[in-house]
Amino acid sequence: MHTLATAFGLTAILAASATAFTVIKIAGAIYLIYLGTKPILTRHDGARSVEKDAQASAPKSLHQFFMQGFVTNVLNPKVVLFFVSFFPQFVPADSQHKTLAFLALGGVFIAMSTVWNSFVAWIVGSVTQRFSGKPGMKKWLDRGVGGAFVGLGIKLATSHR
C-alpha cells in the first residue's frame, strides 16, 4: 500500500498535511493499544491445559492474519515517513518515469521485507513451539508482548512530527 501511495503521490499529501498525518498516527496508536490489551487481559487459568486453550479459541484463518498485518502496516505512520523521506532520494526530480521508479523501489523493498519477515516469523514460531507446553511462560510472554504493543501505541500517540 505504501509503495502505491508513494508512487501516486498520496504519501506526499500526508507529509504536507499535519491533520491527515495526525489522524493516521492516532488511528495507528489506538490499534496498537487494542492489540496489546488483548493478550494482557486474557485470563490464563493455570488449571487449564494448553490443549483446552487451543480448543476454546477458534484458530485464525490466513485471511484474518493477513488483514491484521495489513491494517497494522497501513496505520503505521513511521512507514509512511520512511517512504516519504527515503524513497524520493533515489528518484531524480526530473525523471520522466517517477511512478515506475517508485514501483520498482517498492518491489525491492517488498522482496527484502519478505525475506526478513519470514526469518523473524520462523524464529518466533520456533520460540512459540518451544514454550507451548508451559502455560505459565505463555502467560508472561503474552503479557510482555502485549505490554510492548501498548507501550509502542502510547509512544506513537505522544510522539511529535
C-alpha positions as CSV (number, residue, x, y, z in Angstrom):
1,M,0.0,0.0,0.0
2,H,2.8,2.4,0.9
3,T,4.6,1.7,-2.4
4,L,1.4,2.5,-4.4
5,A,0.8,5.6,-2.2
6,T,4.3,6.8,-2.8
7,A,4.2,6.1,-6.5
8,F,1.0,8.0,-7.0
9,G,1.8,10.9,-4.6
10,L,-0.6,10.1,-1.7
11,T,2.1,9.9,0.9
12,A,3.2,13.4,-0.1
13,I,-0.2,14.6,0.9
14,L,0.2,13.0,4.3
15,A,3.6,14.6,4.6
16,A,2.2,18.0,3.7
17,S,-1.0,17.7,5.9
18,A,-0.5,17.7,9.6
19,T,-4.1,16.8,10.1
20,A,-4.0,13.8,7.8
21,F,-0.8,12.6,9.5
22,T,-2.2,13.1,13.0
23,V,-5.4,11.1,12.1
24,I,-3.2,8.2,10.8
25,K,-0.9,8.4,13.8
26,I,-3.8,8.3,16.3
27,A,-5.6,5.5,14.5
28,G,-2.4,3.5,14.5
29,A,-1.8,4.2,18.2
30,I,-5.3,3.1,19.1
31,Y,-4.9,-0.1,17.0
32,L,-1.6,-1.0,18.7
33,I,-3.0,-0.4,22.1
34,Y,-6.1,-2.5,21.2
35,L,-3.8,-5.4,20.0
36,G,-1.7,-5.0,23.2
37,T,-4.5,-5.1,25.7
38,K,-6.0,-8.3,24.3
39,P,-3.1,-10.6,25.4
40,I,-2.7,-8.7,28.7
41,L,-6.4,-9.1,29.6
42,T,-6.7,-12.7,28.5
43,R,-7.3,-14.9,31.5
44,H,-4.7,-17.6,32.0
45,D,-6.2,-20.2,34.2
46,G,-3.4,-22.4,35.5
47,A,-5.7,-25.5,35.7
48,R,-6.5,-25.3,32.0
49,S,-4.1,-27.1,29.7
50,V,-2.7,-25.7,26.5
51,E,-4.8,-28.2,24.5
52,K,-8.0,-26.9,26.1
53,D,-7.0,-23.3,25.4
54,A,-6.4,-24.2,21.8
55,Q,-9.8,-25.8,21.6
56,A,-11.6,-23.0,23.3
57,S,-10.4,-20.3,20.9
58,A,-11.1,-20.7,17.2
59,P,-8.0,-20.7,15.1
60,K,-7.4,-17.7,13.0
61,S,-7.5,-18.1,9.2
62,L,-4.8,-16.9,7.0
63,H,-7.1,-14.2,5.8
64,Q,-7.5,-12.9,9.4
65,F,-3.7,-12.9,9.9
66,F,-3.3,-11.1,6.6
67,M,-5.9,-8.4,7.4
68,Q,-4.4,-7.9,10.9
69,G,-0.9,-7.3,9.4
70,F,-2.4,-5.2,6.6
71,V,-4.2,-2.8,9.0
72,T,-1.2,-2.6,11.3
73,N,1.0,-1.7,8.4
74,V,-1.3,0.8,6.7
75,L,-1.9,2.6,10.0
76,N,1.8,2.8,10.8
77,P,2.9,6.5,10.2
78,K,6.5,5.6,10.6
79,V,6.3,3.5,7.5
80,V,4.7,6.5,5.7
81,L,7.5,8.7,6.8
82,F,10.1,6.2,5.7
83,F,8.6,6.1,2.2
84,V,8.1,9.9,2.0
85,S,11.6,10.8,3.2
86,F,13.8,7.9,2.0
87,F,12.4,6.8,-1.4
88,P,12.4,10.2,-3.2
89,Q,16.1,10.4,-2.7
90,F,16.6,7.6,-5.2
91,V,14.4,9.1,-7.9
92,P,15.7,12.2,-9.8
93,A,13.3,15.1,-9.7
94,D,13.4,15.5,-13.5
95,S,12.8,11.8,-14.1
96,Q,10.1,11.1,-16.8
97,H,9.1,7.8,-15.1
98,K,8.8,8.6,-11.5
99,T,5.8,6.3,-10.9
100,L,7.7,3.4,-12.4
101,A,10.8,4.2,-10.4
102,F,8.8,4.3,-7.2
103,L,7.1,1.0,-8.1
104,A,10.5,-0.6,-8.7
105,L,11.9,0.6,-5.4
106,G,8.8,-0.6,-3.7
107,G,9.2,-4.0,-5.3
108,V,12.7,-4.3,-4.0
109,F,11.6,-3.2,-0.6
110,I,8.8,-5.8,-0.6
111,A,11.2,-8.6,-1.6
112,M,13.7,-7.6,1.1
113,S,11.0,-7.3,3.7
114,T,9.5,-10.6,2.8
115,V,12.9,-12.4,3.4
116,W,13.5,-10.6,6.7
117,N,9.9,-11.1,8.0
118,S,10.0,-14.7,7.0
119,F,13.1,-15.2,9.1
120,V,11.5,-13.4,12.0
121,A,8.4,-15.5,11.7
122,W,10.5,-18.7,11.7
123,I,12.3,-17.6,14.9
124,V,9.1,-16.6,16.6
125,G,7.4,-19.9,15.6
126,S,10.4,-21.8,17.0
127,V,10.2,-20.0,20.3
128,T,6.4,-20.3,20.5
129,Q,6.7,-24.1,19.8
130,R,9.4,-24.5,22.4
131,F,7.3,-22.8,25.1
132,S,3.8,-24.1,24.1
133,G,3.7,-26.7,26.8
134,K,4.4,-24.2,29.5
135,P,1.3,-22.2,30.3
136,G,3.0,-20.0,32.9
137,M,5.6,-19.0,30.3
138,K,2.9,-18.3,27.7
139,K,1.1,-16.0,30.2
140,W,4.2,-13.9,30.8
141,L,5.2,-13.9,27.1
142,D,1.7,-12.7,26.2
143,R,1.8,-10.0,28.8
144,G,5.3,-8.9,27.7
145,V,4.3,-8.7,24.1
146,G,1.0,-7.0,25.0
147,G,2.9,-4.5,27.1
148,A,5.3,-3.8,24.3
149,F,2.4,-3.1,21.9
150,V,0.7,-0.8,24.4
151,G,3.9,1.0,25.1
152,L,4.5,1.4,21.3
153,G,1.0,2.7,20.9
154,I,1.4,5.2,23.7
155,K,4.8,6.3,22.3
156,L,3.3,6.7,18.8
157,A,0.3,8.7,20.2
158,T,2.6,11.1,22.2
159,S,5.4,11.4,19.5
160,H,5.8,14.7,17.7
161,R,6.0,15.0,14.0
